[in-house]
């Protein structure tokens, strides 16, 4: 660091009292747009969207499946990936068994 830079210490860190940068020049506009979206969307809209994404995922749309899973169980981290895979396998088995049972009941 040069001797004339009083905003940082010798390690390059900002010193106490540094005013920081100007901030995001678009933050106010983004806040207005978010408020407009929240005003325009209600719980029924969210349910309809989630229902459609769920249906698309069931039909094999990988992008919809990824979005649905990322939003519900979160993106997997390396540490919990195995546990999440096991949980999904158990859920898939349960869904498969339930689906077979329902098909057998309908056929019988």
Steps between C-alpha positions, in 0.01 A plus 500: 500500500623845426561741786234740369215245517327568833195282427687170548745360754834335420322170428260655248197490727271800534575706808245587768280789393535433128179631340482215248391525140202671344284188519289349226363776276209274396395390850211746525354397164541128581318559829210667316478213250503238775222685680295506178549125453399426859191716453404325175553140614284324757514157664276347231746614231788337687302177542418494128863557405625230736232259377611557139871463580424182695302359205781586258752331730283188516487497121878487485593867461842503669514880524165501683612214725825680584316825576242324716761307697734798536215709638360235734799308638773738391807445291707212626834572657781250492454425870136398482478368144500133602228552763285687248543229237399235752195701604399544136542128436275418797242752378520360147448147631198614700356679198565197282334265747203733541469538125508123446246445777268759347537345154429152638196627689365672188556188289342263758 
